Structures are given as structure tokens and as C-alpha cells.
Amino acid sequence: MVKFSMAALMLFLCWWSATVTEAVKYKDPKQPLGRRIKDLMARMTLEEKIGQMVQIERQVASADVMKNYFIGSILSGGGSVPAKRASPETWVGAVNEFQKGSLSTRLGIPMIYGIDAVHGHNNVYNATIFPHNVGLGATRDPELVKKIGAATALEVRATGIPYAFAPCIAVCRDPRWGRCYESYSEDHRIVQAMTEIIPGLQGDLPAASRKGVPFVGGKTKVAACAKHYVGDGGTTRGINENNTVIDFNGLLKIHMPAYHDSITKGVATVMVSYSSWNGKKMHASHDLITGFLKNKLGFKMHMHMHMHGFVISDWQGIDRITSPPHANYSHSVEAGVAAGIDMVMVPYNFTEFIDDLTFQVKNGIIPIARINDAVKRILRVKFVMGLFENPMADLSLVNQLGSQEHRELAREAVRKSLVLLKNGKSANNPLLPLPKKATKILVAGSHADNLGYQCGGWTIEWQGLGGNDLTSGTTILTAVKNSVEPGTQVVYNENPDVEFVKSNKFSYAIVVVGEHPYAETAGDSMNLTIAEPGPTAITEVCSAVECVVVVVSGRPVVIEPYLAKIDAIVAAWLPGTEGQGVTDVLFGDYGFSGKLARTWFKTVEQLPMNVGDPHYDPLFPLGFGLTTKPAKQT
């Protein structure tokens, strides 16, 4: 009896110690990555695997939901915040609350929280808002963009979030598209250069890295997301989510190159585009997602993509495989997952997704190998990032949010993004730089004192906002007042008439006009006009006094009809919160250096019109930009 117990005890101890060491393998950071993934996957049930593939919106998430459904990821959509004007401390607390639910599961797999941080941490009150990509393309400065990536990563991490849905590497071929400001350029080479934001966000790839393997360098960096794969910027007439009609060679030549650069730089994730390619929905394209992006296919361009991170859908992206959306959800689930999408941004009705996918796997419609591929990729990113070692956010970075250093960087970006299109009625009589010392100057226009307009879409709210109380920053009017000599009287009149202008005998006028904020489909425009009363302000002011017109817009707009009346014109794009960068250059503390990264058309009838087209006849060509030298102000 004793002998038996002794043997049984020995057996039990052997079994127990084996189990314990076994259990530790995926949790042990000293184990090789592949072994950790393999060990964890061997322990996972189908339910746990499918849970990893699900991304849900913050509003439907809770610690219990995370725990009960094994959810792999949460996102904040545009404007989705734990509280209005939430502090970074509030954000960290909210994210950690969800994470506790994930960590309380049997296997304790941490969730990954994602957010659109597309020009800084743009959903968050007090964050630094950098210029939108259209302006950054004009800087031609990849190192600057890399620094912006690093600053954005710190601000995103300050709120406890480790994953940003950026950068957008669309090549916008038609400014009528409502997302054109999210694109660096119509020229894929400029877009390729700007993928330097990825090592800014994620950290520099270690020298010995295997190509295509995701990399995120620890707690001050975030996982990035190259989007929207592929051809999002090439749709007919620039209609959002529409059809990109181009042959395979054209797709490879124009829309694909920046993905190659992104994957070479270790981008952790790629987001699929709502758009179609020659009539086939990208979210259902097995050829392009699995065949091209994931599998090692060498084409004429020697593009060995072989991406090892995960592929994520867009918001309700699989729903939109059918028209109308969600008309046949089980078909959408099957088509999207079979195409090679690893994580689905559901984002609300997650039980429907889980039930449909579970049914399909159990009935052999979707092979388990496809599920394993998806989960392996998601876990790879989570392990690489150190989420298993550091799943809980702390408050150590809260001071990074909207820091002075980041605002200075944004201000520099604004300076370098401005493009001077005209300077003086004749070349030998320039208006800029403006003198800081003058008797009385006029500042006019709808965009002169409007921080929301200056920031554009994807700022605090998805569609952006007007007014000055959305977040903290400096309007162009405030910047003018800060810049001029104390004796210079600054008169602000949003929409003055010609009599007012004439009777006041101004030394000169600064007229700031442009587009109102928009995002995505709401920004699609067939006319591309400056918002009223902008054109009126130009006409009234510029007919009576020397004027510089500053255009605040997400893309080139119609200016040809006013060009002759205007003395000087500056394309300021969507500069963000640091309006002082505009006046830094207007008043000559710095020179103008920006170059158009988009063709400026004469009329919308010319569109689409990109550099190299046979009918190329622009108002200002790609690469145009007058320069000035810094002024010695007396």
C-alpha cells in the first residue's frame, strides 16, 4: 500500500512538474517566439481562437464581455472616448479595466486596444494635432515624419493604448475623394518615402530582422497599420469605397509600392480597403490578401511581400462585401475570412460574427488551418510587442500628451508643409514675408479664428468640428497677434465689406479661407470649392488692399477665378493645433520651403489629372513651391 502510494506520488509529481513547466512556456519571454506561439495555440479551444479574431467597439466592450467571449481586441472609433475631455489617467483606467477581463480568462491572453491616431492622437482632448498627411507630403521630409510617428506613439501610449490605425499610405489620384488629405501624395514615390513614419511609430527594426516580420520596440512604441490595402486612392471620380479600375501592372506600379516599403520596415498590421479592384471587393480578394500580401510571390517588381503580421478588416468591412451591407452576413464572414482577413473589426454585433464563424468551421466551410493562420499572426504581434509581459498600462507617460516638445515639432511640421503659390503681383515685387511692424493690419476669413477648421476631419470627432473649444491649440489669428510688433494694431473681421476695408487704410490684409471639416464619404466633392463666404471675403478684401490669402483645405481647391486679384497665396492644408507655424513663415522668421505633393488643377473638369498624364495642364504642377529667405525684421 505504502509502496503503491509512493509510486503514485512520484508519478503525480512528475506529471505536475511537467504540467507546470509546460504551462509556463508561452508566458516565458526567454522562449523563442515560435515556441511561445505554438505552445499557446496547442492549448486553445476553437472558441478561444475565434475570440482572438474579433475586434469590438469600446461602447459594447466590458471586462465581462472580454472574459466570456475571449475577445482579442477593442477599438475606439472616431470620437469614441471614455468621457468628454477625458484625461490620460481616465483613458488608462478605462483600457486597463477591459484588460483585466482578458487577463482573467483561462489562458490570460491580453487584448490589444486600437485607435485612429492619423495626425497625432486625434481623438483625445489636449493631444498635439499634427498636420494631416497631405501637408506632410509637401514637407518632403521623411525624417520629420519619422519624428512625428515617435511623438504620436508616445501620446497614444500616454493613454494606455498600444495600437494605432496609421499610416494611411493611399496614393490619392483624384482630389474629389473625401480622404485625399489622408494621402501624402498622388506620386507613389513620395508616399513610399513617408513610410518612415512606421519606424517612428514602432521603433527601428533591429539589424538582423527577417523581412516581413512585425516589430514593435516596447512600451513607448505602438503597433502600426498600413492602410487601406489596396487601391483606396484610385477609385473612379474619387468616390469613397468605390471601384479602382486599373490593370494589375498599374496596381503594382502606383498603389502597391508603399506596402512593400511598409512591410520591409516591419509594419505589424495591414488594414484592408472598402474599395473594389476591377469590380471585386478587396475584403473578399483571396488573390490580393492571401496570394499577394501574405504569400511570397516574386513579381516583375521583385516584391517579395511575405507579411507576417496580421491583416485587419475596416469598420464593418466584411458587412460591405454585400450590397446593401449586412444583407447576407454569413456569406460576408465566409468570404472575408477565406480571403485571408485575420482580425475582423466587427465592431458591434460580435455574437453574430462568432456564431457564424464557429458554425462555418465546425461544418468544414472554413478550414481550421485558416483560423490557425489568423490566430498565429495575431499572437505573433502580441508577443512581439511585449503585451504578454506588460499587459497593463501605467501612468508613466501621461505628461507626454500634448507636451511642449511635441507642439514644437508640430509647429515645425506646419512651417515646412506650407506651399507658397504666388508672391506679389509681379515677381520683383513680393508681398511676403510680411512686416511685423505696421500701423494697422486686417485679418479676415472664416478660417482665421477657427481651431476646428484648422485641424480638419478626424479631430476629437470623426467628422471634425468647428469653433475653438474642441481642444487646446493656437488659431492663425492668435498666432498673428503673437507675431507682430506691440505697436501694430490687428483688426479681425471675419467677413468685411469693401467699404470697411477701404475706410480703414490697412497696411495689408491676411485672408484665411478654405474647406469645412469632413471625413470619408462626407468629404467626397464634385466641385472642390472654397466654402462660402470665403470667395466673398477674397473679393471684398483683395480688391481694396494688398492681401495674402491662406487656404486651409484638405486638397487643392478652385482658386483660378480669384488668382489675379490676390497678391500672395499660401496653401496651408490642414495644419492642426499649432497655428503659430503659419505665422512663423508669413512673417519671415523662417522661409517657405514646401513643394506641392499634389497637382493643383485649374478646373474640376480636368480631373483626374496626375503628373505624367497626357492632358497635364495644371494651375500649379506637382513639385511647385516658391521659396523665401528668412527676413531680417528691423
VMD Tcl script that draws the C-alpha trace (Angstrom):
set ca {
  {0.00 0.00 0.00}
  {2.73 2.43 1.01}
  {4.85 1.38 -1.99}
  {1.91 1.99 -4.30}
  {1.25 5.43 -2.83}
  {4.93 6.31 -3.12}
  {4.98 5.34 -6.80}
  {1.70 7.16 -7.37}
  {3.06 10.24 -5.64}
  {6.21 10.12 -7.77}
  {4.06 9.82 -10.90}
  {1.87 12.67 -9.75}
  {4.90 14.85 -9.02}
  {6.40 14.09 -12.44}
  {3.09 14.90 -14.11}
  {2.68 18.04 -12.01}
  {6.17 19.40 -12.66}
  {5.81 18.66 -16.40}
  {2.49 20.50 -16.44}
  {3.90 23.45 -14.59}
  {6.92 23.81 -16.89}
  {4.62 23.22 -19.87}
  {2.23 25.90 -18.65}
  {4.99 28.41 -18.39}
  {6.29 28.11 -21.95}
  {4.08 30.70 -23.71}
  {4.35 33.00 -20.71}
  {8.14 32.79 -20.68}
  {9.76 35.68 -22.57}
  {13.01 33.73 -22.78}
  {11.39 31.14 -25.05}
  {11.75 31.71 -28.80}
  {8.76 33.45 -30.39}
  {7.77 30.44 -32.50}
  {7.74 28.13 -29.49}
  {5.60 30.51 -27.45}
  {3.04 30.78 -30.25}
  {2.98 27.02 -30.81}
  {2.65 26.28 -27.11}
  {-0.23 28.71 -26.64}
  {-2.06 27.60 -29.78}
  {-1.90 23.97 -28.68}
  {-3.83 24.92 -25.54}
  {-6.55 26.98 -27.25}
  {-10.09 25.81 -27.90}
  {-11.91 26.82 -31.10}
  {-13.89 29.34 -29.05}
  {-10.70 30.95 -27.75}
  {-9.20 31.05 -31.23}
  {-12.21 32.71 -32.83}
  {-12.34 35.21 -29.97}
  {-8.83 36.39 -30.88}
  {-10.08 37.24 -34.37}
  {-12.74 39.62 -33.05}
  {-12.35 43.37 -32.61}
  {-15.23 45.19 -30.91}
  {-16.03 48.84 -30.27}
  {-15.35 50.30 -26.82}
  {-19.07 51.05 -26.39}
  {-20.04 47.35 -26.46}
  {-16.99 46.17 -24.51}
  {-16.75 45.38 -20.79}
  {-14.50 43.25 -18.62}
  {-17.21 40.58 -18.63}
  {-17.59 40.59 -22.41}
  {-13.80 40.25 -22.80}
  {-13.78 37.34 -20.37}
  {-16.86 35.50 -21.60}
  {-16.15 35.72 -25.33}
  {-12.32 35.68 -25.24}
  {-12.30 38.87 -27.35}
  {-8.90 39.61 -28.89}
  {-9.17 43.34 -29.50}
  {-11.09 46.56 -28.79}
  {-11.10 49.79 -30.73}
  {-12.22 53.35 -30.27}
  {-13.88 54.55 -33.45}
  {-13.69 58.24 -34.40}
  {-14.81 60.31 -31.41}
  {-15.31 57.26 -29.17}
  {-13.93 58.28 -25.78}
  {-14.44 57.13 -22.16}
  {-15.70 60.62 -21.26}
  {-15.80 64.02 -22.92}
  {-12.41 65.72 -22.47}
  {-11.16 62.57 -20.71}
  {-7.72 62.92 -19.12}
  {-4.98 60.41 -19.98}
  {-5.49 58.97 -16.49}
  {-9.15 58.28 -17.32}
  {-8.12 56.63 -20.60}
  {-5.55 54.40 -18.87}
  {-8.11 53.35 -16.27}
  {-10.70 52.50 -18.94}
  {-8.28 50.47 -21.07}
  {-6.95 48.60 -18.02}
  {-10.48 47.75 -16.88}
  {-11.08 45.92 -20.18}
  {-7.67 44.28 -19.99}
  {-8.45 42.85 -16.54}
  {-11.30 40.96 -18.15}
  {-8.98 39.47 -20.77}
  {-6.35 38.53 -18.20}
  {-8.95 36.76 -16.05}
  {-9.58 34.16 -18.76}
  {-8.19 30.62 -18.52}
  {-5.18 31.42 -20.72}
  {-4.90 35.11 -19.86}
  {-4.25 36.29 -23.42}
  {-4.10 40.11 -23.34}
  {-6.33 42.11 -25.66}
  {-4.90 44.75 -27.98}
  {-6.60 48.18 -28.00}
  {-6.52 50.15 -31.26}
  {-7.42 53.72 -32.21}
  {-7.23 56.05 -35.21}
  {-4.25 58.28 -34.49}
  {-3.89 59.64 -38.00}
  {-2.47 63.14 -37.34}
  {-1.35 62.78 -33.77}
  {-3.60 61.20 -31.12}
  {-6.54 62.97 -32.68}
  {-9.48 61.63 -30.65}
  {-8.00 62.81 -27.37}
  {-8.55 66.17 -25.74}
  {-5.30 68.19 -25.36}
  {-3.29 65.93 -27.66}
  {-0.94 67.52 -30.19}
  {-2.69 67.65 -33.56}
  {-0.14 67.44 -36.36}
  {-0.79 68.47 -39.97}
  {-2.75 65.92 -41.98}
  {-0.76 63.77 -44.42}
  {-1.47 65.99 -47.43}
  {0.61 68.69 -45.71}
  {3.32 66.31 -44.57}
  {3.80 65.17 -48.18}
  {4.61 68.79 -49.06}
  {7.45 68.87 -46.49}
  {9.37 66.22 -48.47}
  {10.95 65.44 -45.11}
  {10.81 61.72 -44.16}
  {12.94 62.30 -41.03}
  {10.42 64.87 -39.76}
  {7.60 62.41 -40.42}
  {9.51 59.73 -38.51}
  {9.76 62.11 -35.52}
  {6.02 62.76 -35.77}
  {5.49 58.97 -35.65}
  {7.59 58.72 -32.48}
  {5.75 61.65 -30.83}
  {2.37 60.17 -31.80}
  {3.39 56.80 -30.34}
  {4.24 58.46 -27.01}
  {0.91 60.32 -26.88}
  {-1.05 57.18 -27.79}
  {0.82 55.19 -25.12}
  {0.19 58.03 -22.65}
  {-3.48 57.00 -22.74}
  {-2.70 53.28 -22.32}
  {-3.22 52.34 -25.97}
  {-0.64 50.20 -27.85}
  {-2.01 50.14 -31.43}
  {-2.64 52.94 -33.95}
  {-4.52 52.60 -37.26}
  {-1.85 54.58 -39.11}
  {-0.32 55.38 -41.52}
  {-2.69 55.77 -44.43}
  {-0.47 55.07 -47.44}
  {-3.15 55.70 -50.04}
  {-1.98 57.23 -53.29}
  {-4.81 59.71 -53.91}
  {-5.21 60.07 -57.66}
  {-8.30 62.30 -57.57}
  {-8.78 65.14 -55.06}
  {-12.55 64.70 -55.25}
  {-12.01 61.80 -52.83}
  {-13.04 62.70 -49.26}
  {-9.94 61.02 -47.83}
  {-7.43 62.75 -50.08}
  {-6.00 64.68 -47.09}
  {-5.09 61.33 -45.53}
  {-2.80 60.66 -48.52}
  {0.74 62.03 -48.66}
  {0.77 62.43 -52.44}
  {-0.51 61.41 -55.87}
  {3.09 60.24 -56.50}
  {3.80 56.82 -55.04}
  {7.47 57.71 -54.56}
  {6.60 60.48 -52.09}
  {4.20 58.10 -50.29}
  {6.96 55.49 -50.16}
  {9.39 57.99 -48.62}
  {6.83 58.91 -45.96}
  {6.54 55.30 -44.75}
  {9.39 56.43 -42.46}
  {6.55 57.22 -40.05}
  {6.39 53.45 -39.40}
  {9.79 53.17 -37.65}
  {8.75 56.33 -35.83}
  {5.60 54.68 -34.51}
  {7.01 51.18 -33.96}
  {10.72 51.77 -33.45}
  {13.65 50.99 -35.75}
  {13.81 47.43 -37.00}
  {16.76 45.59 -35.44}
  {19.54 44.96 -37.98}
  {19.16 41.19 -38.14}
  {15.37 41.18 -38.59}
  {13.80 38.82 -41.09}
  {11.94 40.69 -43.76}
  {8.21 40.95 -43.21}
  {8.33 40.08 -39.50}
  {6.43 42.59 -37.37}
  {8.37 44.71 -34.91}
  {7.29 46.95 -32.04}
  {10.03 48.29 -29.77}
  {8.50 48.21 -26.31}
  {6.35 50.39 -24.06}
  {6.97 53.77 -25.75}
  {6.06 52.43 -29.20}
  {2.84 51.25 -30.81}
  {1.87 48.68 -33.41}
  {1.22 50.49 -36.70}
  {-1.20 49.71 -39.51}
  {-0.58 50.36 -43.21}
  {-3.93 51.11 -44.85}
  {-6.12 50.69 -46.90}
  {-4.99 47.70 -48.92}
  {-5.03 48.29 -51.83}
  {-6.03 50.95 -54.37}
  {-8.17 53.02 -51.98}
  {-6.88 56.22 -53.60}
  {-7.59 55.15 -57.16}
  {-11.38 54.89 -57.28}
  {-13.45 56.24 -60.18}
  {-14.02 60.01 -59.78}
  {-12.59 59.70 -56.28}
  {-15.81 58.20 -54.93}
  {-15.07 56.79 -51.47}
  {-15.19 52.99 -51.10}
  {-15.82 52.68 -54.83}
  {-14.13 50.80 -57.66}
  {-10.50 51.18 -58.73}
  {-10.31 50.36 -62.42}
  {-6.69 49.68 -63.38}
  {-4.73 46.73 -64.75}
  {-2.57 44.60 -62.49}
  {0.57 46.32 -63.68}
  {-0.90 49.73 -62.81}
  {-1.96 48.49 -59.39}
  {1.58 47.23 -58.77}
  {3.20 50.37 -60.10}
  {1.06 53.02 -58.35}
  {-0.78 51.60 -55.34}
  {1.39 48.70 -54.16}
  {4.93 50.08 -53.71}
  {4.36 51.74 -50.32}
  {3.08 48.40 -48.92}
  {6.37 46.84 -49.92}
  {8.23 49.58 -48.01}
  {5.91 49.26 -45.00}
  {6.39 45.51 -44.75}
  {10.14 45.87 -45.20}
  {10.06 48.28 -42.23}
  {8.27 45.68 -40.08}
  {4.73 47.08 -40.06}
  {2.70 44.97 -37.61}
  {-0.65 45.08 -39.38}
  {-2.32 45.94 -42.69}
  {-5.93 47.14 -42.98}
  {-8.00 46.12 -46.00}
  {-9.77 48.74 -48.13}
  {-13.53 49.07 -48.52}
  {-12.93 49.67 -52.23}
  {-13.01 47.17 -55.07}
  {-10.42 46.40 -57.71}
  {-11.98 45.99 -61.16}
  {-15.32 45.20 -59.55}
  {-14.08 42.72 -56.92}
  {-14.35 43.80 -53.26}
  {-10.94 43.97 -51.62}
  {-12.39 42.46 -48.42}
  {-13.19 39.32 -50.46}
  {-9.98 39.20 -52.54}
  {-8.12 35.99 -51.74}
  {-5.72 36.70 -54.62}
  {-4.55 40.03 -53.22}
  {-4.77 39.40 -49.47}
  {-3.51 35.83 -49.22}
  {-1.92 35.30 -52.62}
  {-0.03 38.57 -52.84}
  {0.27 40.19 -49.42}
  {0.81 37.11 -47.27}
  {2.46 34.62 -49.59}
  {5.88 35.09 -51.05}
  {5.20 35.95 -54.64}
  {8.02 37.45 -56.66}
  {6.71 39.72 -59.41}
  {8.49 41.80 -62.01}
  {8.97 44.39 -59.30}
  {10.75 41.83 -57.12}
  {8.14 42.44 -54.49}
  {8.51 39.65 -52.02}
  {5.87 40.87 -49.60}
  {5.52 37.89 -47.28}
  {3.94 39.79 -44.47}
  {3.99 38.01 -41.09}
  {1.86 40.42 -39.07}
  {-1.93 40.35 -39.16}
  {-4.47 41.64 -41.65}
  {-7.41 43.55 -40.19}
  {-10.71 44.49 -41.81}
  {-12.03 48.03 -41.86}
  {-15.07 49.05 -39.76}
  {-17.91 46.71 -40.81}
  {-15.70 45.96 -43.79}
  {-16.98 42.43 -44.28}
  {-20.60 43.63 -43.98}
  {-19.93 45.81 -47.02}
  {-18.91 42.85 -49.18}
  {-22.63 42.65 -49.98}
  {-24.80 45.44 -51.33}
  {-26.67 46.55 -49.29}
  {-24.27 45.95 -46.37}
  {-25.08 43.09 -43.99}
  {-27.59 41.61 -46.48}
  {-26.02 38.15 -46.13}
  {-23.73 38.19 -43.14}
  {-22.79 34.52 -43.15}
  {-21.60 34.98 -46.74}
  {-19.63 38.07 -45.64}
  {-17.95 36.13 -42.81}
  {-17.03 33.27 -45.11}
  {-15.77 35.49 -47.95}
  {-13.75 37.79 -45.67}
  {-12.12 35.10 -43.55}
  {-11.46 32.85 -46.56}
  {-9.83 35.81 -48.35}
  {-7.27 35.98 -45.54}
  {-8.56 38.60 -43.11}
  {-7.21 37.69 -39.66}
  {-8.94 40.18 -37.35}
  {-12.41 41.49 -38.08}
  {-13.44 44.98 -36.95}
  {-16.98 43.80 -36.35}
  {-17.39 46.17 -34.32}
  {-20.83 45.98 -32.61}
  {-22.70 42.73 -33.21}
  {-19.90 40.38 -32.23}
  {-22.04 37.40 -31.18}
  {-23.40 37.15 -34.72}
  {-19.86 37.05 -36.10}
  {-18.70 34.47 -33.53}
  {-21.74 32.24 -34.13}
  {-21.43 32.37 -37.92}
  {-17.69 31.69 -37.98}
  {-17.98 28.90 -35.39}
  {-20.70 27.22 -37.47}
  {-18.58 27.51 -40.62}
  {-15.50 25.96 -39.01}
  {-17.48 23.14 -37.39}
  {-19.09 22.35 -40.74}
  {-15.88 22.41 -42.77}
  {-16.82 25.56 -44.70}
  {-13.78 27.42 -43.35}
  {-10.80 25.12 -42.72}
  {-9.29 25.16 -39.22}
  {-5.93 25.85 -40.90}
  {-7.27 29.28 -41.91}
  {-8.27 30.00 -38.30}
  {-4.86 28.84 -37.09}
  {-3.11 31.15 -39.58}
  {-5.14 34.12 -38.32}
  {-4.57 33.41 -34.64}
  {-0.86 32.70 -35.11}
  {-0.44 36.13 -36.74}
  {-2.41 37.95 -34.05}
  {-0.47 36.22 -31.28}
  {2.81 36.93 -33.07}
  {2.11 40.67 -32.94}
  {1.00 40.50 -29.29}
  {4.14 38.57 -28.28}
  {6.49 40.78 -30.31}
  {5.05 43.92 -28.71}
  {5.60 42.60 -25.22}
  {1.86 42.65 -24.42}
  {2.15 39.37 -22.50}
  {4.88 40.83 -20.28}
  {3.27 44.29 -19.94}
  {-0.47 43.95 -20.50}
  {-1.45 46.72 -18.07}
  {-0.82 50.36 -18.87}
  {0.58 52.71 -16.23}
  {0.65 56.48 -15.78}
  {4.36 56.93 -16.51}
  {3.77 58.65 -19.87}
  {0.80 60.91 -19.10}
  {2.97 64.04 -19.37}
  {3.72 63.20 -23.00}
  {0.18 64.08 -24.08}
  {0.24 67.47 -25.81}
  {3.73 68.14 -24.46}
  {5.54 71.34 -25.37}
  {8.19 69.34 -27.22}
  {5.54 67.68 -29.41}
  {3.82 71.02 -30.06}
  {7.16 72.47 -31.19}
  {7.57 69.51 -33.55}
  {4.07 70.07 -34.94}
  {4.86 73.76 -35.39}
  {7.97 72.82 -37.37}
  {5.87 70.47 -39.49}
  {3.40 73.28 -40.21}
  {6.22 75.60 -41.32}
  {7.67 73.00 -43.67}
  {4.26 71.98 -45.07}
  {3.20 75.43 -46.28}
  {3.43 75.91 -50.04}
  {3.80 79.42 -51.43}
  {1.89 79.50 -54.72}
  {2.11 83.21 -55.54}
  {4.11 86.06 -54.06}
  {3.35 89.53 -55.40}
  {1.52 90.72 -58.48}
  {4.92 90.63 -60.16}
  {7.95 88.53 -59.27}
  {10.14 91.53 -58.48}
  {7.62 92.95 -56.02}
  {7.00 90.21 -53.43}
  {4.48 90.72 -50.62}
  {5.92 88.03 -48.35}
  {7.45 87.96 -45.84}
  {5.08 90.45 -44.22}
  {6.48 93.20 -41.98}
  {5.75 92.72 -38.27}
  {5.78 96.46 -37.83}
  {2.80 98.20 -39.44}
  {0.21 100.76 -38.37}
  {-2.86 98.61 -38.78}
  {-3.47 95.22 -40.40}
  {-6.60 93.26 -41.22}
  {-7.17 89.57 -40.51}
  {-10.29 88.23 -42.25}
  {-11.96 85.00 -43.38}
  {-13.92 82.10 -41.94}
  {-10.79 80.11 -41.10}
  {-8.72 82.82 -39.38}
  {-10.01 82.16 -35.88}
  {-11.30 78.59 -36.05}
  {-9.20 75.83 -34.50}
  {-11.61 73.11 -35.61}
  {-11.46 74.17 -39.26}
  {-7.67 74.36 -38.99}
  {-7.49 70.74 -37.75}
  {-9.98 69.23 -40.22}
  {-11.69 65.86 -40.01}
  {-10.58 63.09 -37.63}
  {-10.17 65.61 -34.81}
  {-11.94 64.99 -31.48}
  {-14.91 63.77 -33.54}
  {-14.80 61.53 -36.61}
  {-16.03 64.33 -38.89}
  {-14.10 67.04 -37.05}
  {-15.66 70.17 -35.52}
  {-15.82 73.93 -35.97}
  {-15.02 76.54 -33.35}
  {-12.33 77.00 -30.76}
  {-13.37 74.91 -27.76}
  {-12.75 71.42 -29.14}
  {-9.21 71.14 -27.78}
  {-6.21 73.32 -26.95}
  {-4.22 74.97 -29.71}
  {-3.40 78.25 -31.42}
  {-5.55 79.74 -34.18}
  {-3.96 81.67 -37.02}
  {-5.47 84.92 -35.69}
  {-3.92 84.35 -32.25}
  {-0.64 83.49 -33.96}
  {-0.74 86.79 -35.90}
  {-1.32 88.74 -32.69}
  {1.59 86.88 -31.07}
  {3.89 87.63 -34.01}
  {3.51 91.33 -34.82}
  {5.26 94.21 -33.06}
  {3.41 95.52 -29.98}
  {2.58 98.76 -31.83}
  {0.87 97.03 -34.76}
  {-2.93 97.15 -34.49}
  {-4.57 93.86 -35.54}
  {-8.20 94.22 -36.66}
  {-10.18 91.00 -37.05}
  {-13.33 90.99 -39.17}
  {-14.46 87.61 -40.40}
  {-16.31 88.87 -43.46}
  {-15.73 92.59 -44.07}
  {-17.20 94.52 -46.99}
  {-15.11 96.59 -49.37}
  {-16.11 99.90 -47.74}
  {-14.87 98.75 -44.34}
  {-11.57 97.70 -45.87}
  {-11.08 100.94 -47.82}
  {-12.04 103.30 -44.98}
  {-9.63 101.66 -42.51}
  {-6.47 102.22 -44.57}
  {-4.88 98.88 -43.63}
  {-1.20 98.30 -44.39}
  {-2.09 94.82 -45.66}
  {-4.61 92.00 -45.08}
  {-4.37 88.30 -44.27}
  {-7.44 86.41 -45.52}
  {-7.82 82.83 -44.24}
  {-10.43 80.72 -46.03}
  {-10.94 77.10 -47.06}
  {-12.96 73.93 -46.58}
  {-15.07 72.93 -43.59}
  {-14.02 69.67 -41.85}
  {-15.12 66.32 -43.23}
  {-14.08 62.67 -43.14}
  {-14.51 59.79 -45.56}
  {-17.64 59.79 -47.76}
  {-18.90 63.10 -46.33}
  {-15.84 64.71 -47.91}
  {-16.42 63.45 -51.44}
  {-16.87 66.56 -53.57}
  {-17.52 67.06 -57.25}
  {-16.94 70.85 -57.18}
  {-13.98 71.38 -54.78}
  {-14.88 74.97 -53.96}
  {-13.78 77.17 -51.07}
  {-16.61 77.28 -48.54}
  {-18.76 80.42 -48.55}
  {-18.31 83.17 -47.50}
  {-14.64 82.57 -48.35}
  {-14.80 83.65 -52.01}
  {-16.71 86.79 -50.95}
  {-14.03 87.66 -48.39}
  {-11.32 87.25 -51.04}
  {-13.15 89.51 -53.48}
  {-14.08 92.23 -50.98}
  {-10.72 92.41 -49.22}
  {-8.30 91.82 -52.08}
  {-9.94 94.43 -54.32}
  {-9.25 97.10 -51.68}
  {-5.88 96.30 -50.07}
  {-2.74 94.24 -50.61}
  {-3.65 90.76 -49.41}
  {-2.23 87.32 -48.74}
  {-4.79 84.52 -48.94}
  {-4.10 81.47 -46.78}
  {-6.05 78.42 -47.99}
  {-6.91 75.89 -45.25}
  {-8.03 72.76 -47.09}
  {-7.56 69.02 -47.34}
  {-6.70 69.20 -51.04}
  {-6.28 71.63 -53.92}
  {-9.46 73.66 -54.41}
  {-10.76 76.02 -57.09}
  {-8.71 79.25 -56.88}
  {-8.09 80.12 -60.52}
  {-11.01 82.61 -60.74}
  {-9.54 84.70 -57.88}
  {-5.87 84.35 -58.68}
  {-5.43 87.68 -60.50}
  {-6.99 89.65 -57.59}
  {-4.76 88.06 -54.96}
  {-1.27 89.39 -54.22}
  {0.06 86.29 -52.46}
  {-1.39 82.85 -51.88}
  {-0.34 80.14 -49.43}
  {-1.57 76.53 -49.33}
  {-1.69 75.70 -45.62}
  {-3.51 72.34 -45.95}
  {-4.92 71.22 -42.56}
  {-2.20 72.38 -40.19}
  {-3.61 71.15 -36.86}
  {-3.35 72.81 -33.46}
  {-0.09 74.70 -33.93}
  {-1.19 77.74 -35.93}
  {1.97 79.59 -34.93}
  {3.77 77.59 -37.63}
  {1.77 79.52 -40.26}
  {2.85 82.93 -38.99}
  {6.45 81.76 -38.46}
  {6.68 81.70 -42.25}
  {4.25 84.51 -43.18}
  {6.33 86.98 -41.16}
  {9.65 85.59 -42.28}
  {11.08 84.05 -39.11}
  {11.55 81.09 -41.46}
  {11.47 80.82 -45.24}
  {8.90 78.97 -47.32}
  {10.20 75.58 -48.45}
  {7.16 73.32 -49.09}
  {6.60 71.76 -52.50}
  {3.24 70.57 -53.85}
  {2.84 66.81 -53.39}
  {-0.40 67.09 -55.37}
  {-1.14 68.71 -58.71}
  {-3.17 71.92 -58.36}
  {-5.80 71.85 -61.12}
  {-7.34 74.81 -62.95}
  {-10.87 73.40 -63.15}
  {-12.52 70.22 -61.84}
  {-13.32 69.27 -65.44}
  {-9.64 68.35 -65.79}
  {-9.87 65.66 -63.09}
  {-8.45 63.14 -62.67}
  {-5.17 64.76 -63.68}
  {-1.89 63.49 -62.29}
  {1.70 64.22 -63.16}
  {2.66 62.28 -66.28}
  {-0.86 62.29 -67.77}
  {-1.06 63.30 -71.45}
  {-3.62 66.04 -70.66}
  {-1.48 67.50 -67.84}
  {-2.20 71.25 -67.77}
  {-2.18 72.33 -64.14}
  {-2.53 75.71 -62.48}
  {0.49 74.65 -60.40}
  {2.34 71.37 -61.12}
  {3.40 68.73 -58.63}
  {6.68 69.89 -57.07}
  {5.83 73.60 -57.39}
  {6.53 75.91 -54.47}
  {8.07 79.37 -54.32}
  {10.71 79.96 -51.69}
  {11.53 82.94 -49.49}
  {14.53 83.65 -47.30}
  {14.09 84.36 -43.59}
  {13.63 88.10 -43.16}
  {15.78 90.38 -41.05}
  {12.99 92.31 -39.34}
  {14.13 95.79 -38.44}
}
mol new
graphics top color blue
foreach p $ca { graphics top sphere $p radius 0.5 }
foreach p [lrange $ca 0 end-1] q [lrange $ca 1 end] { graphics top cylinder $p $q radius 0.2 }
display resetview
